[in-house]
Amino acid sequence: MDKKFLLKSHFHFIGIGGIGMSGIAMGMLKKGYSVSGSDLVKNNETRKLEELGAVIFTSQIRQNVDFVTSKFNNKLINFVVSSAIKPDNEELSYCQTKNLTIKHRSDILAMLMQNYTALAVAGSHGKTSTSTFLSTLLELCTHNSSSITGGIIPIYNSNCHLENTKFLVAEVDESDGTINKYKPDIGIINNIDFDHCDHFSHLGEIISSFKNFAANSKKLLINFDCETTRNNFYSDSKWSNTKSKNIAYAIIPCETNESYTVGKYYENGNFISSLNIPIPGLHNLSNITAAIAASRMIGVDFIEIKKNIKYLKLPKKRFEFRGQIDKRDLYDDYAHHPNEIKETIKLGRLFLNQKRNNECQKRRLIAIFQPHRYSRVKQFTKEFAEELSKADVIYVTSIYGAGEGNEDKINSKIITNLIYKQNKNVSYINNYHEITKNFYELTQQGDLILNMGAGDCHNFWSILNKKVRSID
């Protein structure tokens, strides 16, 4: 995209409040472009954008388009959408009727990446965590890095930190097939799993999409421990947590608990140093290994990495401790795929066992799960039941549709009915207000409560707090 064209451009984001869209919109603002956008819900991201000068609409109607085209009539106006915006959206359909310029969010992010040495983090699981760890290391080690991610990075307290730096860490999305738009200097593939059943019909289609991304990357960094990645992609740059021989970057775990992981770090089969990593969980160790590997690939000194690794933190909604209510610990996690639930419950069990040993009392692992998308529930019903049944007590809420239609009349009870065959301590509860209303009957002191999902389930803590305060 021509820079002179951009300087005379305005960008209007339809669905600006989403965690991915808001980060790109903020990036455009920081680059000096005028920005507007619409979303039906106000949140922290839309408030931040307004503070930076964006015009925000809380409706999605054709009058918004007329206002933008009138107010910014001296500029070339780009209407930006994500794949979450449906064809019947009033703003989008009106733009199409008027033959206005419509771009996908991937086009804008790809354009921003062209101005940097770009490190693009891709994969089915762990993208946001890996992006967060990599962003943190590059910020502390180089002081010359920017980031646009799909989560709130603690070191920036934002999903976008875009300055005139050398490096840019970008989380790139494979869910809609637009991953082939990106041409990074380093492409990182965490893992590949079948997901996004609304767009892909089988794993082979997803692999093909990642192969386009790999072909567009100047250098490729892959996870050797993921069978699908290992069998379908070749690169001299790969990482592992299971072996060090013939592996460019490896951390072999020696000790793990609810507070940290200790591992031995190797490069090209040679032992370099032991590392004390302040993040628990073997899935997080893989993400951290990827971040270290990518840092080394662009020349960051290992001594600097080791010095700054103690500052690593998980992004928000990734096993995030929200607080304690009457000796009940509540954690939020974004897990919404069976393999993510598997790792989150394993981590919860690690926490629970450690504390149980210390306190010598029986404690329970409570899983509250809000399924995300009807297509995902339909595809993975058995897998959801298998992983969720490993908790001591399970509560499944109604499905967060994310704009999908439900022609097959899918509901959460198909999951709870399957769980019941493996674990009788399962209940379907319609919504989080019902859980809040009956919180003390559904839980007990000492419980570790995992609240999982990718929808609006993360409002649970604030709903619960209000309820508790009103009782007090």
N, C-alpha and C positions, 0 to 999 in steps of 0.2 A: 504494500500500500504506500503511495507517494506521501512523503512528509509534508509537502506544501499543501496537499489535499487535506491532510489531517489537521493542520493548523487552522483551517477554515471550517472544521467539522464540529458537529454537536452529536452526542451519543445519548439516545434514550433507551433505557433498559426496561423491557417488559418483564416484570418479576424480579425487580432489583434487590429485594430483601433476602433472597436465597444466599446461602453461605458462599457459593461459587460466583454467582453474579455480582454480589456486593463487593467482593474482593477485586474483581476486574473493573467495576465501576469506580472504585476508590483509586485504582491504579491510573485510570484515565484522568481523574481529577488531579492527582498528584503530578501528572504530566502536563497539566495546564489546559486541558480541554474542558469545555462546558458539558455538564452531565445532567440528565433528568431521568426519572424512572417511576414505575408504578408498582405497587404491591398491595394486596388486600389486607395485609397485616403489618403493623408497625413493630419494629424490633430494634435491638441495639445497633444493628448494622445500618438500618435506614436513618436512625437518629445521628449516627456518626457522619453519614453521607450528607445529611442536611446541614450539619455544623460546618462541613467543608465547602458548602455552597451548592449542593445538588438540589434541584427542584423535585420534590417527592409527591406523588399522587397516591391516595389511599383507595382509589377505585381503578378499574381498568375499562374505560369507556372511550368512545371515539372522540369525545370532547377534549380528552388529554392530547390526542394526536393533533387536533386543530390548534390547541393552545401552543404546543411545542413548535409546530410549523410556522405559526404566526410570530411567536416571540423570538425565534432564532432564524428568521427568514433570510438573514444575511450569511447563513452558514449552510454547508452541505450536511444534511441531517441523516444519521444512521440509526435505524431502529434495531435494537439488539435483543435476540431471544435465545433461550436455552431450549433443549428438547422437551422440557417440562411444560412449555407453553403449547396448549392444544390449538388446532386449526380454528376452532370456533371461538377462541378468545376475541373479544370485541375489538381491542386495540389492534391485534395482529391482522384480523380479517379486514379491518378498515384500511390499514396500511397497504394490504395487498390490492384492495379495490382501487386505491389511489395511486398504485404503482410506485410506492415509496421504497427507498433503499432499506432492505432488511438483511441483517447479517447475523450469523450464529455466534454465540459467545466465544467459541473456539477460534473463530477468525480474529477476534480482537486480542485474545490471549496470545495467539501465535504471532501476531504483529508486534506485541509488546516484547516478546522473547527475542525478536530479531536484533534488538539493541544491546544485548548482553551476551556474555558467555553463559548459556542457559543449561541448567541441570533439570531435566524433566523427570518427575517421579510418577511412575505408572504401576499398575498391578491391580489385581482383584481385591486384595486386602492390605491394610497397613499403609496406604499412600499418605494419609494425613500425618500419621505418627512419624513415618520416615521423613516426610517433608519438614516436620517440626524439628526433629533431631538434626537434620542436615542444615537447616536454616540457623539453628542455634550455634552449631559448631562453626559454620562459616562466618557468622556475625562476630563471634568471640575470637576466632583465630585470624580472620583477615580484615575485619572492620570495613569490608568492601563488598557487601552482599545485600541483595534485596529478595523479597519473597512474595508470592501470591499462592495461597493454599486454600483448601476446603475446610479449614478449621482455625480456631483461635490459637495462635502461637504465643505461649507465655512470655517469651522474651520481648515481644512487641505488643502483647495484649491486643492483637489484631490479626485478621486474615490477609492483610496486605501491608507490606512495608516496601514501598517502591521509591528508590532514590537513584541518583546518577552514580551507580556502582558498577564494578566490573562483572560481578556474578548475579545471577537470578535463579532462585529455586522456584520451580513451578510445579504444582500438583496438576496432573493432566488426567482427564476422565475418559474411560473406555466405554462407558455405559451406552452410548448412542452411536458408536462407530466413528466419531469425529477425531479420534486420536491420531489419525493419519494426517491431520493438518499441521502437526508440530514437527519442527526440524531442529532438535536440540543439539548442543555440543556433546552432552552426555545424556543418554537415555537409560533410565533405571527401571527394570522390571522386577517388582517384588515377588510376584507369584501370579499364576493364572488359574482361575476356577470358573466353573459355569455359573453365571448369574445374569441378571438383567434380561429375564425371560421375555419381557415385553418387546425387546429389540432383537435379541439373538435366539435362534431356534436350537442351536447345539454348540458344544464346546469348540468344534472345528471353526465355526465362524468367528469366535472370540480370538482363537489362535491366529487366524488370518489377519484380523485387525491389528493385533500386536506385532505381527510380522511386518506390516506396513510401517508401524512406528519404529521398529528396529532398523528397517532399511533407511529411514529418514534420519536416524541418529548418527552423528559423526563417530561417536564411541558408544558402545553398549555395555552395560553392567547388569549381570543377571544373577538370580538366586539359584545356586546349584542344588539346594535342598528341596526345591519344588520340582516334583517329577515332570510336570507338564512343561515347565520352563526349560529344565535340563534336557528333555528329549526333543524339543522343537527349536531351540535357539543355540547358536554357537557364539562364544566370545572368549577371548583370553582373559577378560576381566569378569570374574565371578566370585561370589562370596559363599561361605558356608559356616554352619555352626555344628557340623557333624564330622568333618574331616579337614585336614590342613594340607595333605599331600596333593600336588597338582592343582592347588586352589590359590588364586591371587591374594584373597583376603579372607581370613578366618578368625573367629573367636570361638574357642572350645570352652563351654561352661564347666566350671569346677564346683561352684557353690551357688545356690539360689534360694532366696527366701522372700518374705513379703516386702522387704525394704530395698534389696539390691541383688545384683548378680556379679559374681567374680568369674572372670574368664581369662584364658591365655590367648593372646593376640599373635597371629602369624601373618607373614607376607611371603608369598611364593614358597610356602613350606618351611620358612625359617621363623623360629620363635623370636618375637621382638620384645614383648613385655606382658606382664599381668595387668589386667584392668579391673578396677572396682567401679561398677556401673550402677548409678543410683535409681535404676528402674527395674522392677521385677517382671518376670514372665519371659519364657523362651521365645514367644512370638515377638516380643519387644526387642529381645537380643538380636534377632534377625534384622529388624528394622534399623537398629543402632549400628550393626555391622555394615549394612548398606550405606548408611550415612558416613561412616568412617572411610569406607572404600571409595565413595565418590569424592570425599575431601582429599584423599591421597591422590586420586587420579588427576586432580587439578593442581597438585603440588603443595598441599598444606603439610607443614612439618608435623610428624607424628608426636613430637614432644609437646607442641602446642595443643594437639588434640587431647593427649593424655592429661594435660594441665587443666583443660576446660571441660572435660567430660563430666565432672561432678556437678555442672550446672544444667545438665539435661533434665527436662521435665516433659511429661506427657501433655498433649494438647487437651483442651477441654472436651468433655464427653467421652474420654477414653479412660475407663476405670477411674473416674473422677470422684473423689470423696466429697459428698455434698454436706455431710454433717451427721450429728447423732441426735436422736429423739428418744428420750427415756431408755437409754442403753441399747438402742437399735441403730446400727451403722448403715447409712444409705450411700450407695455408689451409683453413678450414672455411667452407662456405656453405650456406644453407638452401634453395638453388635446387632445386625439384622439379617445375616446369612448364617446358616447352620455351622459352618467352620469358624466363624467369628464367635458365635455363642459358645462353641466348644472351648476355645481358648480363654474366653472371659470367665466361664465357670471353673476352668482349671485354675486360673489365677485367684478367683474367689476362694476356692478350696485351699489353696496355698496359704492365703491370709488366715482363713478360719482355723486350719490345723495348727499354725504357729501360735495364734492367740489362745486356742484351746489348751495347748501344752503349757502356756504361761499361766493361764487362769484356772486350769483344772476344772472346767465346767463344760457341760454339753451345750454347744451352740449350733444353730441351724443356718444353712445357706438357702435363702429365699430368692427365687427368680421371678421377677415380674417382667413379662414380655409383651410388647406391643408389635404384632406382625406388621410388616411394611410391604404393601402392594399385594393385590389379589393374585397376580401372576406368579409372584415369588412363593406365596403360600401354596398355590396349586402345584407348583413344580417340586417343592421341597417339604411337603407335609411330613413324610416319614422321617426325613433328616432332622427337621425341627423337633419332632417328638423324641427322637433318639437322644439328642443333645440336651434338651430341656429336662428330660426325665432324670438327669444326673444331679440336679439340685434336690434338696431335701423337701422343699415345698415349692409348688409352681402356681403362679396366677397368670393367666393369659387374657389379654383384653381384646376388644374388637379391633379389626384391621384398619390401619391407617392407609387409605387408598392411594394417596399421592396423585390424585387426579385421574386414576384409572377407572374404567368402567368395570362392572361386575356381572357380566352376562352369564357366567356359570354359577352365580349365587354362592360364591365361596364365603365361608365364615370361619372364625377361630375355633369353633367347637370341633371341627375335624381334627385339629391339633390336640385339643384337650382329651378327646375320646381315645386317640392313639396313645397319648402319655399315660392315661389311666390304666392301660394294659401293662405298663412297666412300673408306674409309680402312682399309688392311689391318692397321694397328697397333691392333687391338682384340681383347680377350679377355674371356670370361665367367669370373669367379672367384666361387665360391659365397658366401664370406663374408669378413669383415675379418680373421679369424684366419689365413686362408690368405694374404691379402695381407701381413699382418705376418710370417708365416713365410718368405715369399719376397721380402721388401721390397727387399733389395739386388740381387736378380736382375731385379725388375720396374722398378726405377728406377736412375738414375745421378746422379753429382754434377752440380750445376747445375740439376737439375729444379725446376720450380715445380709443386707438386702441389695440385690443387683437389679437395677432398673434398666432394661435393655430395649433398644429400638432406634429407628431413624426418623420417627415422626415427631409429634408434639409431646411425646412421653416425658421429655426432659423438663416440662413445666411442673411435674409431680412434686418436686421438692418445694417450690414456692407455694403451690396449692396446700401442701401438707403443713408447711410452716404457718400459713395464715389460719388454718384450722386449729392448730395447737395453740397459737397465740390467743385466739378467740376463746378457747376453753380456759386457758390460764387467766 
